[in-house]
């Protein structure tokens, strides 16, 4: 799915843990939702995802008007379900929350600078034997 330009009004959610992107979406308990208008300061608000199953977390984000999600590792079934419901997901992101938001606003995500070690944005390539 094409990523919306950071200049377009959007609601972006980033799963967080202690000021960093939460390493595993399926186990996260909190997200920060950023209301990003076309021209104005970014507004942020916390959103609890505690006690929700992974697919229920996706539903909660969508019900809050979130159109884009930045997260760490995410299981393939949950990632597929999120994308099937129209949520633009940038998975396997690692880094401090503020640094990741700045990179998103610059249009620099996804990038290897914020990719979790050992992870790739690209689908796995199968070698021919």
N, C-alpha and C positions, 0 to 999 in steps of 0.2 A: 504494500500500500504506500502511496506517496505520502510523505510527511508534510503537514501543513506548514507554511512559512511561519516563523516566529513572529512576523509582522502582522499576521491575521489574528483577530481576536480569538482566543482559545482558552480552554481550561486544561491545565496540565497537572497531573498528579505524579508525585515522586514518592515511592515508598521509602521510609526513613527509619534509621536506628541510630540513636546517639549522634545526630548531626551528619551522618553518612548515608548513602544509598543503602537500603536494607539488602543484605546479600541474597536472600531467598524470598521471592514474592509469596510463594505458597504459605510461608510461615510468618510473614510480616504482620504486625499488629497496628501499624500507623502509617498514614500517608500525609503529605502536605499538598494541598491543592493551591495552585497558583492561577489566579485570574489574570490573564495577560491580554489587556486591551490593545488596540492598534497603536495608540500613542498615549501613554500615561505610565505611572509607576505600577510595578507589579504588586498585587495584593496576594498575601498568602494566608491560608487558614488550615488548622489541623483537621484531620478526619480519622476517626477511630475505625479500624478494621478488626479489632479484637473479637475473638470468638466466632469469626466467620470462616466458613469453608472457602477454599480458593475461588471457586466459581461464584460464590456469594459476594466475595470481595469485588469481583469484576462488576457484578450487578450493582453493588453499592456505589462504585465509582461512576458508572453510567447514570445512575439515578441522581447523582450530584452534578450531572452535566459535564463530566470529564470526557474529553475527546482524545487526549493523549496521555500515555503512561510511560514513565521511565522507571525501570526497576532493575534489580539484579537478576540472578538466575530465576527462571520460571519454567515449570513443567510444560512439555509440549502440548498436552491436552488442554491446559488452562490457557496457554498462549493462543492456540487455535480457536478456542471458544471466545476469547477476547477479540481477536481479529474478525471472527465471524459476526460478532455483534457490532462491528464498526469502530472498535477502539484501536487507535494507532499505538502500537507498543514498540518502544525502543528497549529491548531486553539486554541483559548481561552488562549493565553499566555499573561501574564502581567509582567511588570518589566522594569528596565532601559535598554536601548538599549545595552550598552556595556556588562552588566551582562548577557543578553540573548544570545548575540553572543558568549561570553566565554562558556556558558553552552552548546550551540550548538556544538562548536568546541571540547568540551570534550566528546560529545556524550550523554549529560545528558538531552536532550529534547525528548519527553515531560516529565515533572516532576511536582509534586504537588507544588514544591517551586516556580514555575513560572506560575501556573495555576490561571486564574482569579477567584476571590472569587465567590462562588456559581456555578461554572462551572466544568465540568468534561470532560476528554478526552474520557471516555467510553460512548458507546451508552446508552440511558436511559433504565433502567430495569423496567419492569412492574410487579408489585406484583400480585400474584394470590389471588383472594378473596375466 
